[in-house]
């Protein structure tokens, strides 16, 4: 079986030998063998493991969280398939952003006014504006939009990391087939609601709102809309989230 030196792997993965040694020191990526002079070498299985580590880092997970996920008895190909679905959704969003920016550049170069309706295609914070207004009203959208635009870059980054980590935790739980009404799934549901309450204007953050109805509606939307389902690894993951939120709503 082929293997690669630590410097070769660092170059292939766009990382550093120091990072690879750190991953090894914390138990995430042990070397496949130690060669002459103590140099680490990695085989194909180790490269697959490294790919998973780097993908989970992109989702904002900490190294201890990544270690827990890697120890789950889930086939690497199944886990990578969920990552691929998420990456495909991100690629589609980024492609739309690229097209929007190119369109703006072209208009400016021609001395024309950019098309306002096309300038922000693919940008996160307002992509569900019409749906939010339709479901929960103008006030809900205005409050959440004011909150988002008021965050600085670091705060937005933190929020995105929280969101990605929550989605990854749901995916992991769904892959392991835990019961939706079990303690672990219900703890995740409580974490999900705390996340929802962090956004002003949502029914979860409004006193006296119909939280149970909101959770059931969200769950159905996650399943029905592929854009939302992708955040939880696809339809099966979204069904698990819906069922867990439904149980939580029934217990309110």
N, C-alpha and C positions, 0 to 999 in steps of 0.2 A: 504494500500500500504506500502511495506517495505521502510524503510529509513536507512541511515547509519550516524554515527557520523563523525565529521570532522577528527578525528584521524583514523577511519576505512577507510575513503575515501583516505586519504593521503597514508596509507599503500597499499591499493589496486592499486592506480595509480602510486606508486613509486615517490611521490612528498612529500611536507611538508605541515603541517597545516598552516604555515606562508604564503606559496604561495597561498593556497586556500583562506585564509582571504584576501590576496591582490587582488585576482581575484574578490572576492566579493566587496571589497572597490571601485574598478574601474568599477563595474557594469557588469562584464562578467559572474559571477557565484554567483547569490544571493542564500542564504540558502533557502531550501524548508520550513524549520520551525526552530524556535529558542526554544530549550528545557530548562529544569530547569538549572539555573545557567548561562544562556546566551550561552549555547553550541549550535553550528550550527549543523544541520542535513540536509542530502541531499537525495532526492528520485531518482527513476530510470531515470526520465527525466533529472534531474541535472547531473547524471552520463553520460548520452549521450552527454549533452552539454559540460561537462568536457573533454570527449574523443575528441570532435571536437576541443576544445581549444588546447589540447596538440598536436593534429595532425597538426593544423595550426602553432603552435610554431615550430614544426619540419620542416615546410616549410620555416621558417625564417621570418614569419610575426610579426610585432610589435603588442602589445596589442591593441592600437587604431584601427589598420587595422583588427584585429580579431573581435573586437567589431562591426565594420561596416558590416563584413560578416555575423556575427551571427544574425544581425538585418534584413538581407534580407529575404523576404518571400519565402525561399527555404526549402523544406521538408528536415528534418535531414537525412532521409534515402538516398535521392538523393545525398546530399553533401557527405555523408560517402561512397557512392558507387564510387564517383570520387576519394576520398582518397584511397579507397581500390585498385583501378586500378593503381594509382601511387605507392602505397606500393608494389604491386605485381611486378612491373617493378624493383623497388629497390631491392627486395628480389632476383630476378633472377640475377641482376648484382652482388650483394654481394655473392651469391652462387658461381658464376664464380670466383670471387676473392678468396674465401675460397679454391676452388679446385685448383686454380693456386698456392697459397701459400703452400698448402699441397703437391702438386707435387714437388715444389722446396725443401721442407724439406726432402721428401723421397729421392730425388736424392742426396742431400747433405749427408744424413745419410749413403747412400750406397757408398759414395765416387765417385759419378758420376757427370757429368756436367749437370745442369738443361737444359731443352729444352727451348731455348730462345723464340720460337714462342708461347709457352704456359704460360710463366711467367707473362704476363701482361694482360691476358684475364680478362675482367671486370673492368679494370682501366679506368677511365673516359676520360682522356685528349686525348687519341689516338684512342678511339673506332670507330671513323668515319673517320680514316685516309684515307683509300682507296677511300671513297666516296668524301671527300674533294678534294683529288688529281684529281679524275676523273672529278669533276664538275668545279674546279677552279684552278687546277694546283699545281705543286710541291711548287712553291714559296708561294702560299697562305697557304699551310699546314705548311711549314717551319717557316713562320713568326708567325702564330698563335701558333704553338708548342713552339717556342722560348719564346713567351710572357707568355704562361701558365707555362712552367717549370721555368721561372724567377720569378714567384710570390712566396712570402713566405706563410706560413700556414694561417696567418691571412688574407692576401689578397685573397687567394683561398676561404677561408670561406666566406668572404664578397661577392665574386663573386657568389658563390653558393646560398647565401641568396637572392641576387638580382634576380637570375634566377628563384628560387623557388617562390619568391614573384610575379614576372611577370607572371609565369604560373598560379598561384592561382588567380591573377586578371583577366586573360583571362577566366579561368573557371567560375569565379563568374559572369562575364559579359555575357558569353554564357548561363549560367543557367537562368539568368533573361530575356533572349530573347531580348536584346536591338538590334536595327538595326545596321548592319555592317557599314552603311554610316552615322550614327549619330555622334554627337560631342564626346560622351564618347568613342565610339569604335575607332574613329579616333585619339583621344588623347592616347589611348592604343597603336595604331599602331605607333604613333610618339615615344612613350616610347620604343616600341620594336625595332625600328630602332636605337634609341640612344644606346640601349643595344648591338645591332649588331655592331655598330661603335666602341664599346669599345674593340673589338677583332681585332688586326692588321692582315692584310692579307685578310679580307673578302671584297667582292665587296662594301659593305656599307662603309668601311673605306678607300676606294681607290678613290682619286679624279679622276673625269672623267669616273668613272665606270658606267655600266648600272644598276643603282639602281632599276629602275622600273622592268626590267626583272628579276633581282635578287629576288626581293620581290615576284613576281608572281611564280617564280620557287620554292622558299622556301615554299610558301603556298601550292603548289601542293604536295611537298615532305612531309609536315606535315600531309596531309590527306592520302597520299598513304602508308606511313610507320608507322606501329603501334607503333614503338619505339618512334617516334616523337609525334604521336597523343596522347600517354599516358601523355605527359607533359601538355596537355590542356584538360584533362578529357576524352579523347577518340575521336572517329571519329567526333562526332557532334561538340565538342569544336574545333577540328582542322579545320573543315569546316568554323566555324565562324571566326577563326583567318585568314584563307586563304582569305575569302571574305573581311574582314576589310583591310588586307594588299593590296588586289587587288584594292579596292577603293582608298586607299592612293596612290598606284602606278599610277592609272589613273589620279589623280589630280596633279601629279608632272609636 
